[in-house]
Amino acid sequence: MAAIPQRSNTMGSFSIWHWLIVLIIVMLVFGTKKLRNIGSDLGGAVRGFKDGMKDGASDKSADAAGNTQKVDGNLIEGEIKEKSKSA
């Protein structure tokens, strides 16, 4: 029984020509303007997500820095509240 040679494809089970034909069909159906708009919207969403992650990380570090205090080498966390004056 002879061994069956296996063909290596770099992009899934289709060749580069199949992917080019699919790309041309997609461009004909949607048009280049709509594809460009989708790409810019997706890029803006990713950029916004990254900015939100950076803001969230800086907010956490600012909160942690504001609520900590060292006393005699020990780290104390908490909020300082003023005592209200009772009548």
Biopython code that builds the backbone (N, CA, C, O; Angstrom):
import numpy as np
from Bio.PDB.StructureBuilder import StructureBuilder

atoms = [
    (1, "MET", "N", (0.841, -1.163, 0.000)),
    (1, "MET", "CA", (0.000, 0.000, 0.000)),
    (1, "MET", "C", (0.895, 1.238, 0.000)),
    (1, "MET", "O", (1.785, 1.365, 0.841)),
    (2, "ALA", "N", (0.661, 2.135, -0.930)),
    (2, "ALA", "CA", (1.500, 3.320, -1.068)),
    (2, "ALA", "C", (0.981, 4.435, -0.172)),
    (2, "ALA", "O", (-0.222, 4.573, 0.049)),
    (3, "ALA", "N", (1.918, 5.223, 0.336)),
    (3, "ALA", "CA", (1.550, 6.356, 1.190)),
    (3, "ALA", "C", (0.994, 7.488, 0.334)),
    (3, "ALA", "O", (1.493, 7.759, -0.758)),
    (4, "ILE", "N", (-0.017, 8.127, 0.829)),
    (4, "ILE", "CA", (-0.644, 9.249, 0.112)),
    (4, "ILE", "C", (0.104, 10.526, 0.488)),
    (4, "ILE", "O", (0.177, 10.877, 1.665)),
    (5, "PRO", "N", (0.653, 11.214, -0.497)),
    (5, "PRO", "CA", (1.362, 12.452, -0.169)),
    (5, "PRO", "C", (0.368, 13.536, 0.277)),
    (5, "PRO", "O", (-0.686, 13.718, -0.332)),
    (6, "GLN", "N", (0.723, 14.239, 1.337)),
    (6, "GLN", "CA", (-0.154, 15.287, 1.838)),
    (6, "GLN", "C", (0.310, 16.636, 1.321)),
    (6, "GLN", "O", (1.500, 16.949, 1.316)),
    (7, "ARG", "N", (-0.656, 17.420, 0.889)),
    (7, "ARG", "CA", (-0.363, 18.730, 0.341)),
    (7, "ARG", "C", (-0.514, 19.777, 1.440)),
    (7, "ARG", "O", (-1.507, 19.783, 2.168)),
    (8, "SER", "N", (0.451, 20.638, 1.554)),
    (8, "SER", "CA", (0.444, 21.652, 2.598)),
    (8, "SER", "C", (-0.175, 22.940, 2.063)),
    (8, "SER", "O", (0.301, 23.496, 1.074)),
    (9, "ASN", "N", (-1.215, 23.405, 2.702)),
    (9, "ASN", "CA", (-1.842, 24.674, 2.351)),
    (9, "ASN", "C", (-1.579, 25.662, 3.482)),
    (9, "ASN", "O", (-1.637, 25.311, 4.660)),
    (10, "THR", "N", (-1.293, 26.891, 3.105)),
    (10, "THR", "CA", (-0.982, 27.880, 4.127)),
    (10, "THR", "C", (-2.215, 28.573, 4.677)),
    (10, "THR", "O", (-2.165, 29.067, 5.803)),
    (11, "MET", "N", (-3.310, 28.636, 3.950)),
    (11, "MET", "CA", (-4.506, 29.347, 4.381)),
    (11, "MET", "C", (-5.691, 28.391, 4.460)),
    (11, "MET", "O", (-6.581, 28.443, 3.612)),
    (12, "GLY", "N", (-5.714, 27.555, 5.428)),
    (12, "GLY", "CA", (-6.828, 26.623, 5.550)),
    (12, "GLY", "C", (-6.793, 25.575, 4.464)),
    (12, "GLY", "O", (-5.722, 25.131, 4.049)),
    (13, "SER", "N", (-7.961, 25.182, 4.004)),
    (13, "SER", "CA", (-8.019, 24.129, 2.993)),
    (13, "SER", "C", (-8.089, 24.683, 1.573)),
    (13, "SER", "O", (-8.150, 23.907, 0.620)),
    (14, "PHE", "N", (-8.082, 26.006, 1.407)),
    (14, "PHE", "CA", (-8.162, 26.613, 0.085)),
    (14, "PHE", "C", (-6.807, 27.181, -0.330)),
    (14, "PHE", "O", (-5.976, 27.520, 0.513)),
    (15, "SER", "N", (-6.603, 27.278, -1.625)),
    (15, "SER", "CA", (-5.367, 27.868, -2.130)),
    (15, "SER", "C", (-5.522, 29.384, -2.195)),
    (15, "SER", "O", (-6.602, 29.910, -1.929)),
    (16, "ILE", "N", (-4.466, 30.074, -2.539)),
    (16, "ILE", "CA", (-4.484, 31.529, -2.635)),
    (16, "ILE", "C", (-5.467, 31.999, -3.702)),
    (16, "ILE", "O", (-6.076, 33.058, -3.552)),
    (17, "TRP", "N", (-5.631, 31.234, -4.767)),
    (17, "TRP", "CA", (-6.559, 31.614, -5.836)),
    (17, "TRP", "C", (-8.008, 31.570, -5.362)),
    (17, "TRP", "O", (-8.817, 32.411, -5.753)),
    (18, "HIS", "N", (-8.329, 30.605, -4.531)),
    (18, "HIS", "CA", (-9.681, 30.553, -3.979)),
    (18, "HIS", "C", (-9.962, 31.796, -3.130)),
    (18, "HIS", "O", (-11.033, 32.394, -3.228)),
    (19, "TRP", "N", (-8.996, 32.177, -2.302)),
    (19, "TRP", "CA", (-9.173, 33.343, -1.434)),
    (19, "TRP", "C", (-9.272, 34.636, -2.242)),
    (19, "TRP", "O", (-10.027, 35.536, -1.874)),
    (20, "LEU", "N", (-8.526, 34.739, -3.330)),
    (20, "LEU", "CA", (-8.629, 35.922, -4.177)),
    (20, "LEU", "C", (-10.008, 36.030, -4.832)),
    (20, "LEU", "O", (-10.567, 37.122, -4.927)),
    (21, "ILE", "N", (-10.547, 34.917, -5.275)),
    (21, "ILE", "CA", (-11.882, 34.912, -5.871)),
    (21, "ILE", "C", (-12.929, 35.312, -4.833)),
    (21, "ILE", "O", (-13.844, 36.077, -5.137)),
    (22, "VAL", "N", (-12.798, 34.799, -3.616)),
    (22, "VAL", "CA", (-13.728, 35.165, -2.539)),
    (22, "VAL", "C", (-13.630, 36.662, -2.253)),
    (22, "VAL", "O", (-14.652, 37.320, -2.061)),
    (23, "LEU", "N", (-12.414, 37.207, -2.222)),
    (23, "LEU", "CA", (-12.220, 38.629, -1.976)),
    (23, "LEU", "C", (-12.863, 39.481, -3.074)),
    (23, "LEU", "O", (-13.488, 40.500, -2.778)),
    (24, "ILE", "N", (-12.715, 39.077, -4.319)),
    (24, "ILE", "CA", (-13.322, 39.813, -5.430)),
    (24, "ILE", "C", (-14.846, 39.780, -5.334)),
    (24, "ILE", "O", (-15.501, 40.794, -5.572)),
    (25, "ILE", "N", (-15.410, 38.637, -4.992)),
    (25, "ILE", "CA", (-16.872, 38.529, -4.851)),
    (25, "ILE", "C", (-17.368, 39.413, -3.710)),
    (25, "ILE", "O", (-18.387, 40.088, -3.850)),
    (26, "VAL", "N", (-16.656, 39.415, -2.582)),
    (26, "VAL", "CA", (-17.045, 40.260, -1.452)),
    (26, "VAL", "C", (-16.988, 41.728, -1.840)),
    (26, "VAL", "O", (-17.877, 42.499, -1.479)),
    (27, "MET", "N", (-15.943, 42.126, -2.579)),
    (27, "MET", "CA", (-15.835, 43.515, -3.021)),
    (27, "MET", "C", (-16.968, 43.891, -3.972)),
    (27, "MET", "O", (-17.464, 45.017, -3.924)),
    (28, "LEU", "N", (-17.380, 42.967, -4.831)),
    (28, "LEU", "CA", (-18.483, 43.244, -5.747)),
    (28, "LEU", "C", (-19.813, 43.364, -5.008)),
    (28, "LEU", "O", (-20.647, 44.200, -5.357)),
    (29, "VAL", "N", (-20.010, 42.539, -3.997)),
    (29, "VAL", "CA", (-21.274, 42.551, -3.268)),
    (29, "VAL", "C", (-21.384, 43.789, -2.380)),
    (29, "VAL", "O", (-22.404, 44.479, -2.403)),
    (30, "PHE", "N", (-20.338, 44.075, -1.594)),
    (30, "PHE", "CA", (-20.410, 45.162, -0.625)),
    (30, "PHE", "C", (-19.891, 46.493, -1.159)),
    (30, "PHE", "O", (-20.339, 47.550, -0.715)),
    (31, "GLY", "N", (-18.980, 46.459, -2.078)),
    (31, "GLY", "CA", (-18.383, 47.695, -2.572)),
    (31, "GLY", "C", (-17.213, 48.122, -1.699)),
    (31, "GLY", "O", (-17.180, 47.835, -0.503)),
    (32, "THR", "N", (-16.267, 48.802, -2.301)),
    (32, "THR", "CA", (-15.060, 49.173, -1.563)),
    (32, "THR", "C", (-15.335, 50.241, -0.517)),
    (32, "THR", "O", (-14.680, 50.258, 0.525)),
    (33, "LYS", "N", (-16.288, 51.132, -0.768)),
    (33, "LYS", "CA", (-16.573, 52.199, 0.197)),
    (33, "LYS", "C", (-17.125, 51.619, 1.498)),
    (33, "LYS", "O", (-16.714, 52.016, 2.589)),
    (34, "LYS", "N", (-18.050, 50.685, 1.374)),
    (34, "LYS", "CA", (-18.632, 50.080, 2.572)),
    (34, "LYS", "C", (-17.590, 49.278, 3.337)),
    (34, "LYS", "O", (-17.564, 49.315, 4.567)),
    (35, "LEU", "N", (-16.725, 48.551, 2.622)),
    (35, "LEU", "CA", (-15.663, 47.799, 3.289)),
    (35, "LEU", "C", (-14.696, 48.733, 4.005)),
    (35, "LEU", "O", (-14.230, 48.420, 5.101)),
    (36, "ARG", "N", (-14.389, 49.882, 3.393)),
    (36, "ARG", "CA", (-13.504, 50.858, 4.019)),
    (36, "ARG", "C", (-14.141, 51.421, 5.294)),
    (36, "ARG", "O", (-13.458, 51.601, 6.302)),
    (37, "ASN", "N", (-15.447, 51.697, 5.251)),
    (37, "ASN", "CA", (-16.152, 52.195, 6.430)),
    (37, "ASN", "C", (-16.165, 51.163, 7.555)),
    (37, "ASN", "O", (-15.992, 51.503, 8.725)),
    (38, "ILE", "N", (-16.370, 49.909, 7.189)),
    (38, "ILE", "CA", (-16.364, 48.842, 8.191)),
    (38, "ILE", "C", (-14.983, 48.748, 8.837)),
    (38, "ILE", "O", (-14.869, 48.588, 10.052)),
    (39, "GLY", "N", (-13.940, 48.849, 8.023)),
    (39, "GLY", "CA", (-12.574, 48.793, 8.556)),
    (39, "GLY", "C", (-12.272, 49.948, 9.493)),
    (39, "GLY", "O", (-11.653, 49.745, 10.537)),
    (40, "SER", "N", (-12.697, 51.161, 9.142)),
    (40, "SER", "CA", (-12.422, 52.308, 10.010)),
    (40, "SER", "C", (-13.252, 52.225, 11.298)),
    (40, "SER", "O", (-12.772, 52.606, 12.367)),
    (41, "ASP", "N", (-14.484, 51.734, 11.203)),
    (41, "ASP", "CA", (-15.304, 51.565, 12.408)),
    (41, "ASP", "C", (-14.692, 50.530, 13.351)),
    (41, "ASP", "O", (-14.663, 50.723, 14.567)),
    (42, "LEU", "N", (-14.210, 49.441, 12.781)),
    (42, "LEU", "CA", (-13.591, 48.404, 13.591)),
    (42, "LEU", "C", (-12.317, 48.931, 14.245)),
    (42, "LEU", "O", (-12.066, 48.663, 15.420)),
    (43, "GLY", "N", (-11.516, 49.677, 13.494)),
    (43, "GLY", "CA", (-10.296, 50.262, 14.061)),
    (43, "GLY", "C", (-10.603, 51.242, 15.177)),
    (43, "GLY", "O", (-9.901, 51.264, 16.188)),
    (44, "GLY", "N", (-11.647, 52.059, 15.011)),
    (44, "GLY", "CA", (-12.048, 52.993, 16.065)),
    (44, "GLY", "C", (-12.524, 52.277, 17.316)),
    (44, "GLY", "O", (-12.253, 52.714, 18.434)),
    (45, "ALA", "N", (-13.237, 51.171, 17.121)),
    (45, "ALA", "CA", (-13.716, 50.406, 18.274)),
    (45, "ALA", "C", (-12.553, 49.790, 19.046)),
    (45, "ALA", "O", (-12.549, 49.801, 20.277)),
    (46, "VAL", "N", (-11.576, 49.257, 18.332)),
    (46, "VAL", "CA", (-10.402, 48.668, 18.993)),
    (46, "VAL", "C", (-9.620, 49.751, 19.729)),
    (46, "VAL", "O", (-9.171, 49.540, 20.856)),
    (47, "ARG", "N", (-9.457, 50.909, 19.093)),
    (47, "ARG", "CA", (-8.736, 52.022, 19.716)),
    (47, "ARG", "C", (-9.453, 52.488, 20.985)),
    (47, "ARG", "O", (-8.813, 52.749, 22.003)),
    (48, "GLY", "N", (-10.780, 52.589, 20.919)),
    (48, "GLY", "CA", (-11.564, 52.980, 22.085)),
    (48, "GLY", "C", (-11.455, 51.971, 23.213)),
    (48, "GLY", "O", (-11.380, 52.343, 24.384)),
    (49, "PHE", "N", (-11.445, 50.694, 22.861)),
    (49, "PHE", "CA", (-11.301, 49.646, 23.873)),
    (49, "PHE", "C", (-9.945, 49.743, 24.564)),
    (49, "PHE", "O", (-9.859, 49.622, 25.786)),
    (50, "LYS", "N", (-8.888, 49.961, 23.786)),
    (50, "LYS", "CA", (-7.546, 50.090, 24.375)),
    (50, "LYS", "C", (-7.458, 51.297, 25.292)),
    (50, "LYS", "O", (-6.874, 51.216, 26.373)),
    (51, "ASP", "N", (-8.040, 52.427, 24.866)),
    (51, "ASP", "CA", (-8.033, 53.632, 25.697)),
    (51, "ASP", "C", (-8.808, 53.399, 26.993)),
    (51, "ASP", "O", (-8.391, 53.850, 28.060)),
    (52, "GLY", "N", (-9.925, 52.699, 26.897)),
    (52, "GLY", "CA", (-10.707, 52.382, 28.084)),
    (52, "GLY", "C", (-9.949, 51.492, 29.049)),
    (52, "GLY", "O", (-10.044, 51.663, 30.264)),
    (53, "MET", "N", (-9.201, 50.545, 28.516)),
    (53, "MET", "CA", (-8.404, 49.675, 29.382)),
    (53, "MET", "C", (-7.303, 50.464, 30.084)),
    (53, "MET", "O", (-7.024, 50.226, 31.260)),
    (54, "LYS", "N", (-6.672, 51.404, 29.371)),
    (54, "LYS", "CA", (-5.631, 52.236, 29.976)),
    (54, "LYS", "C", (-6.228, 53.126, 31.060)),
    (54, "LYS", "O", (-5.636, 53.274, 32.130)),
    (55, "ASP", "N", (-7.401, 53.725, 30.797)),
    (55, "ASP", "CA", (-8.052, 54.587, 31.782)),
    (55, "ASP", "C", (-8.448, 53.791, 33.022)),
    (55, "ASP", "O", (-8.303, 54.272, 34.146)),
    (56, "GLY", "N", (-8.942, 52.593, 32.819)),
    (56, "GLY", "CA", (-9.322, 51.747, 33.953)),
    (56, "GLY", "C", (-8.129, 51.386, 34.814)),
    (56, "GLY", "O", (-8.235, 51.353, 36.040)),
    (57, "ALA", "N", (-6.999, 51.117, 34.188)),
    (57, "ALA", "CA", (-5.800, 50.768, 34.948)),
    (57, "ALA", "C", (-5.276, 51.983, 35.710)),
    (57, "ALA", "O", (-4.820, 51.843, 36.845)),
    (58, "SER", "N", (-5.332, 53.185, 35.101)),
    (58, "SER", "CA", (-4.849, 54.378, 35.795)),
    (58, "SER", "C", (-5.790, 54.771, 36.930)),
    (58, "SER", "O", (-5.339, 55.294, 37.948)),
    (59, "ASP", "N", (-7.101, 54.525, 36.771)),
    (59, "ASP", "CA", (-8.048, 54.814, 37.851)),
    (59, "ASP", "C", (-7.793, 53.914, 39.049)),
    (59, "ASP", "O", (-7.844, 54.377, 40.188)),
    (60, "LYS", "N", (-7.520, 52.644, 38.815)),
    (60, "LYS", "CA", (-7.240, 51.718, 39.908)),
    (60, "LYS", "C", (-5.983, 52.124, 40.661)),
    (60, "LYS", "O", (-5.959, 52.092, 41.892)),
    (61, "SER", "N", (-4.923, 52.513, 39.923)),
    (61, "SER", "CA", (-3.680, 52.893, 40.588)),
    (61, "SER", "C", (-3.863, 54.188, 41.356)),
    (61, "SER", "O", (-3.266, 54.353, 42.420)),
    (62, "ALA", "N", (-4.680, 55.125, 40.846)),
    (62, "ALA", "CA", (-4.932, 56.379, 41.555)),
    (62, "ALA", "C", (-5.746, 56.114, 42.824)),
    (62, "ALA", "O", (-5.482, 56.721, 43.861)),
    (63, "ASP", "N", (-6.726, 55.220, 42.753)),
    (63, "ASP", "CA", (-7.515, 54.877, 43.936)),
    (63, "ASP", "C", (-6.648, 54.190, 44.978)),
    (63, "ASP", "O", (-6.752, 54.484, 46.169)),
    (64, "ALA", "N", (-5.803, 53.285, 44.540)),
    (64, "ALA", "CA", (-4.949, 52.566, 45.477)),
    (64, "ALA", "C", (-3.945, 53.513, 46.121)),
    (64, "ALA", "O", (-3.646, 53.377, 47.307)),
    (65, "ALA", "N", (-3.430, 54.452, 45.377)),
    (65, "ALA", "CA", (-2.446, 55.387, 45.928)),
    (65, "ALA", "C", (-3.105, 56.344, 46.910)),
    (65, "ALA", "O", (-2.457, 56.762, 47.871)),
    (66, "GLY", "N", (-4.348, 56.702, 46.710)),
    (66, "GLY", "CA", (-5.030, 57.633, 47.585)),
    (66, "GLY", "C", (-5.506, 57.019, 48.883)),
    (66, "GLY", "O", (-5.749, 57.756, 49.838)),
    (67, "ASN", "N", (-5.653, 55.702, 48.968)),
    (67, "ASN", "CA", (-6.216, 55.047, 50.142)),
    (67, "ASN", "C", (-5.187, 54.281, 50.948)),
    (67, "ASN", "O", (-5.565, 53.446, 51.769)),
    (68, "THR", "N", (-3.918, 54.527, 50.751)),
    (68, "THR", "CA", (-2.904, 53.798, 51.504)),
    (68, "THR", "C", (-2.057, 54.767, 52.306)),
    (68, "THR", "O", (-1.865, 55.920, 51.918)),
    (69, "GLN", "N", (-1.559, 54.284, 53.422)),
    (69, "GLN", "CA", (-0.716, 55.095, 54.293)),
    (69, "GLN", "C", (0.217, 54.159, 55.041)),
    (69, "GLN", "O", (-0.192, 53.077, 55.462)),
    (70, "LYS", "N", (1.484, 54.575, 55.210)),
    (70, "LYS", "CA", (2.438, 53.757, 55.951)),
    (70, "LYS", "C", (2.590, 54.327, 57.356)),
    (70, "LYS", "O", (2.853, 55.516, 57.535)),
    (71, "VAL", "N", (2.421, 53.458, 58.346)),
    (71, "VAL", "CA", (2.614, 53.839, 59.737)),
    (71, "VAL", "C", (3.530, 52.800, 60.362)),
    (71, "VAL", "O", (3.210, 51.612, 60.374)),
    (72, "ASP", "N", (4.655, 53.240, 60.876)),
    (72, "ASP", "CA", (5.638, 52.359, 61.509)),
    (72, "ASP", "C", (6.030, 51.189, 60.612)),
    (72, "ASP", "O", (6.224, 50.075, 61.096)),
    (73, "GLY", "N", (6.147, 51.435, 59.316)),
    (73, "GLY", "CA", (6.563, 50.403, 58.381)),
    (73, "GLY", "C", (5.444, 49.477, 57.946)),
    (73, "GLY", "O", (5.658, 48.631, 57.078)),
    (74, "ASN", "N", (4.240, 49.612, 58.530)),
    (74, "ASN", "CA", (3.094, 48.787, 58.144)),
    (74, "ASN", "C", (2.217, 49.577, 57.190)),
    (74, "ASN", "O", (2.059, 50.789, 57.336)),
    (75, "LEU", "N", (1.655, 48.894, 56.228)),
    (75, "LEU", "CA", (0.794, 49.528, 55.237)),
    (75, "LEU", "C", (-0.649, 49.443, 55.705)),
    (75, "LEU", "O", (-1.166, 48.358, 55.972)),
    (76, "ILE", "N", (-1.295, 50.601, 55.800)),
    (76, "ILE", "CA", (-2.681, 50.662, 56.242)),
    (76, "ILE", "C", (-3.520, 51.173, 55.085)),
    (76, "ILE", "O", (-3.217, 52.215, 54.503)),
    (77, "GLU", "N", (-4.584, 50.433, 54.749)),
    (77, "GLU", "CA", (-5.484, 50.844, 53.680)),
    (77, "GLU", "C", (-6.818, 51.236, 54.287)),
    (77, "GLU", "O", (-7.279, 50.630, 55.254)),
    (78, "GLY", "N", (-7.422, 52.244, 53.713)),
    (78, "GLY", "CA", (-8.742, 52.657, 54.185)),
    (78, "GLY", "C", (-9.064, 54.049, 53.721)),
    (78, "GLY", "O", (-8.267, 54.693, 53.038)),
    (79, "GLU", "N", (-10.239, 54.514, 54.097)),
    (79, "GLU", "CA", (-10.666, 55.858, 53.759)),
    (79, "GLU", "C", (-10.688, 56.687, 55.016)),
    (79, "GLU", "O", (-11.053, 56.213, 56.092)),
    (80, "ILE", "N", (-10.293, 57.934, 54.864)),
    (80, "ILE", "CA", (-10.313, 58.850, 55.993)),
    (80, "ILE", "C", (-11.587, 59.673, 55.876)),
    (80, "ILE", "O", (-11.827, 60.335, 54.867)),
    (81, "LYS", "N", (-12.388, 59.619, 56.915)),
    (81, "LYS", "CA", (-13.631, 60.369, 56.939)),
    (81, "LYS", "C", (-13.604, 61.303, 58.145)),
    (81, "LYS", "O", (-13.098, 60.957, 59.213)),
    (82, "GLU", "N", (-14.161, 62.486, 57.946)),
    (82, "GLU", "CA", (-14.214, 63.439, 59.044)),
    (82, "GLU", "C", (-15.344, 63.041, 59.980)),
    (82, "GLU", "O", (-16.387, 62.537, 59.564)),
    (83, "LYS", "N", (-15.097, 63.285, 61.247)),
    (83, "LYS", "CA", (-16.109, 62.998, 62.250)),
    (83, "LYS", "C", (-17.143, 64.113, 62.225)),
    (83, "LYS", "O", (-16.795, 65.294, 62.268)),
    (84, "SER", "N", (-18.388, 63.743, 62.156)),
    (84, "SER", "CA", (-19.429, 64.762, 62.181)),
    (84, "SER", "C", (-19.699, 65.190, 63.606)),
    (84, "SER", "O", (-19.672, 64.369, 64.523)),
    (85, "LYS", "N", (-19.956, 66.461, 63.795)),
    (85, "LYS", "CA", (-20.206, 67.001, 65.144)),
    (85, "LYS", "C", (-21.676, 66.805, 65.486)),
    (85, "LYS", "O", (-22.559, 67.268, 64.765)),
    (86, "SER", "N", (-21.926, 66.124, 66.578)),
    (86, "SER", "CA", (-23.293, 65.899, 67.043)),
    (86, "SER", "C", (-23.697, 67.047, 67.946)),
    (86, "SER", "O", (-22.845, 67.706, 68.541)),
    (87, "ALA", "N", (-24.985, 67.285, 68.049)),
    (87, "ALA", "CA", (-25.488, 68.383, 68.875)),
    (87, "ALA", "C", (-25.344, 68.147, 70.304)),
    (87, "ALA", "O", (-25.728, 68.994, 71.111)),
]
sb = StructureBuilder()
sb.init_structure("model")
sb.init_model(0)
sb.init_chain("A")
sb.init_seg("    ")
for serial, (resi, resn, name, xyz) in enumerate(atoms, 1):
    if name == "N":
        sb.init_residue(resn, " ", resi, " ")
    sb.init_atom(name, np.array(xyz, "f"), 0.0, 1.0, " ", f" {name:<3s}", serial, name[0])
structure = sb.get_structure()
